[in-house]
Amino acid sequence: MPDYSPLRRLYPRLTLGVFAILLGCFSDLPVAIADKTTATRATSSAQIARDHMVAVVEEEVRLLSSETGIAAIDPRVLEVMRVVPRHDFVPQDIKAYAYNNHPLPIGHGQNIAAPLLIALMTHLAELKPDDAVFETGTGAGYHAAVLSHLVKSVYSIEVIEPLAEQAARMLKHRQDENVMVQAGDGYDGWPDHAPFDAIILKESLDHVPVRLLSQLKPGGRLVMPLGPADGAQDLTVIRRTADGRLTQKRIMPVRFSPMQGGDRL
C-alpha cells in the first residue's frame, strides 16, 4: 500500500486542519445510533469532513501540478469523493481519522490508500459511465465504492480472503450492486469479464503483466505504480491505442507495497 513520501513536505500546511476537524466529527457516533438529532449532527459533521478532505486533495493536486502535469482532478471524481463515506471503510477505533489525507490501517497488514492517490489514480483512468473497470487490491472496498458511481461495472480482486469477504459485505450493504469482489491473485486479471476499459493496480510491479495487457481494450488505460518493490516507483499510465500499440507515461514518484500472489508472496 502507498507511502507517498515525496508529498510529505505538504503535510504540515494541508493536513492540520483536517485533523482538527476530524477530532470532533465522529465522537458522538455511538450515541447517534439511538438519537436522531445526534445522527443528523454526525451526518453533517461527516459531510463537512468529506468536503474538507476534497478541498485538501484539490490543493495538493495544484501544488503538484508542475510535477504531474495535472492541473485539476475530474470534477466527477471529486463529487463522488464528497459523497462516499470513507469512515464506513475503516476500523471503528480510527474513524475519527477517516478523512485525513493519509493511508490508514485496515487490518491484515494492509492500508486504505490516501485520498490524494485515490483521486489521482481514478482521474488518470479517464473513466466513462459505460466503462468496465478491473482493480486489484480491493482492501476495505472504498476505491471500488468510488468507482461504482463512475462506471457501469467494477471487478475487484483482493488476495487476502478475509478482506475480500469484508469488502464484499460492505459493498452489498451499501447496495453498490455493480461491483463484483473476488478473493484471489490479481496478477492474471479476471479473464471471464475481460476486456476492460480501464485497469487500476494498487500494488507495485517492476513490469506490466502480459495477461493484464491482453485484457485491456483498444483505447483502454492501465494505471499502476511501476518499479521495484525496494526501489524507485512511478505512478504510470499505459494506454492501448486503437491500433493496438502501447504507450507509457510516468506521472510522479510513489511508493506502494508489492503485488502479492503466487510466488510473489
Secondary structure, DSSP 8 states (H G I E B T S, - for coil): ----GGGGGGHHHHHHHHHHHHHHHSTTHHHHTT-HHHHHHHHHHHHHHHHHHHHHHHHHHHHHHHHH---S--HHHHHHHHHS-GGGGS-GGGGGGTTSSS-EEEETTEEE--HHHHHHHHHHTT--TT-EEEEE--TTSHHHHHHHTTSSEEEEEESSHHHHHHHHHHHHHTT-TTEEEEES-GGG--GGG--EEEEE--SBBSS--HHHHHTEEEEEEEEEEES-TTS-EEEEEEEE-TTS-EEEEEEEEE---B--SGGG-
